[in-house]
Amino acid sequence: MKNPVGSVVWFEVPADNVKRAQKFYKALFGWKIKKMPGMEYWHIDTGGEDASPDGGLMKRCDPRQKITNYVFVKSVDKAAAKVKKLGGKIVVEKMAVGEMGFFAVCMDTEKNMFAVWERNESAK
């Protein structure tokens, strides 16, 4: 499935209490949530069509951490440069997600966090 540039392709939900958050989202939306092997990270299957973004659930790292949407771009480097040019900031520099792609976490001019995601099967 090809996502158009600019579409939300993933989201992450931080939680103070992961079990409580799982119970809430399963009951509210019927999401299937399963722990990823060897990680303190849970995959959220939203159950929508293939174009519907799935997401992740994790323990909150910082009290200010909010839900982060991942937006598809052709190049994380180019998107990060454009974020800076438009007055935003890069909060987490480009990182690889092994054999899946790259991401960077950004902040817009209104202090909202989001991430840009580039698919790249040779990411390491």
C-alpha positions in Angstrom: 0.0 0.0 0.0 1.4 3.3 -1.0 0.7 6.3 1.2 0.6 9.8 -0.3 3.2 12.2 1.0 1.7 14.1 3.9 -0.6 11.4 5.1 -0.5 10.1 8.7 0.9 6.6 8.6 1.5 5.8 12.3 0.8 7.2 15.7 2.2 6.7 19.2 0.3 6.9 22.5 2.3 7.4 25.6 0.7 6.2 28.8 1.4 6.5 32.5 -0.3 3.1 33.0 0.0 0.9 29.9 -2.5 -1.7 31.1 -5.1 1.0 31.9 -4.6 2.6 28.5 -4.9 -0.8 26.7 -8.2 -1.5 28.5 -9.5 2.0 27.6 -8.7 1.9 23.9 -9.8 -1.8 23.5 -13.1 -0.9 25.0 -13.5 2.4 23.2 -12.5 1.5 19.7 -12.1 -2.3 19.7 -8.4 -1.9 18.9 -6.2 -5.0 19.1 -3.1 -4.3 21.2 -0.2 -6.7 21.4 3.3 -6.5 23.0 6.2 -6.4 20.5 8.7 -9.2 21.2 11.7 -8.0 23.3 10.4 -4.4 23.6 8.4 -2.4 26.1 6.3 -1.3 23.2 2.8 -2.5 22.1 1.5 -2.5 18.5 -2.0 -1.1 18.0 -4.0 -2.6 15.2 -6.8 -0.1 14.6 -8.7 -2.7 12.5 -9.4 -0.2 9.7 -8.7 -0.7 6.0 -5.1 -1.0 4.9 -4.8 2.8 4.5 -5.8 3.3 8.2 -2.7 4.0 10.3 -1.9 1.6 13.0 0.1 2.8 16.0 2.2 2.0 19.1 1.6 2.3 22.8 4.4 2.8 25.3 5.3 4.0 28.8 5.3 7.8 28.9 9.0 9.0 29.0 8.3 12.6 30.0 5.2 14.2 31.7 4.8 16.6 28.7 4.8 13.7 26.2 1.6 13.6 24.1 0.3 11.5 21.2 2.7 11.8 18.2 1.5 11.4 14.7 3.9 10.2 12.0 3.6 11.8 8.6 4.9 10.1 5.5 7.6 12.0 3.6 10.0 11.1 0.7 13.0 12.3 2.7 13.4 12.9 6.4 16.4 15.0 5.7 14.6 17.3 3.3 11.5 17.5 5.6 13.6 18.3 8.6 15.3 21.1 6.7 11.9 22.5 5.7 10.6 22.3 9.3 13.6 24.5 10.4 13.2 26.9 7.4 9.5 27.4 8.3 10.3 28.2 12.0 9.8 24.7 13.5 12.4 22.7 15.5 13.9 19.2 15.3 13.4 17.6 18.8 14.8 14.1 18.0 17.3 14.0 15.1 16.9 11.4 12.3 17.0 7.9 13.6 16.7 4.5 11.8 14.1 1.8 12.6 16.0 -1.2 11.3 15.1 -2.3 7.8 11.9 -0.2 7.9 12.9 3.5 7.6 13.9 6.7 9.2 12.1 9.2 11.4 12.7 12.5 13.1 10.5 14.1 15.8 9.7 17.8 15.1 7.9 20.7 16.8 5.8 23.1 14.8 5.6 26.8 15.4 2.8 26.3 18.0 4.9 23.8 20.0 3.0 20.8 18.8 5.0 17.6 18.3 4.9 15.4 15.2 7.2 13.0 13.5 8.2 12.6 9.8 8.6 9.1 8.5 10.6 7.9 5.4 10.3 4.3 4.3 13.7 2.8 3.5 14.3 -1.0 3.8 18.1 -0.5 4.0 17.8 1.7 7.2 20.1 0.6 10.0 
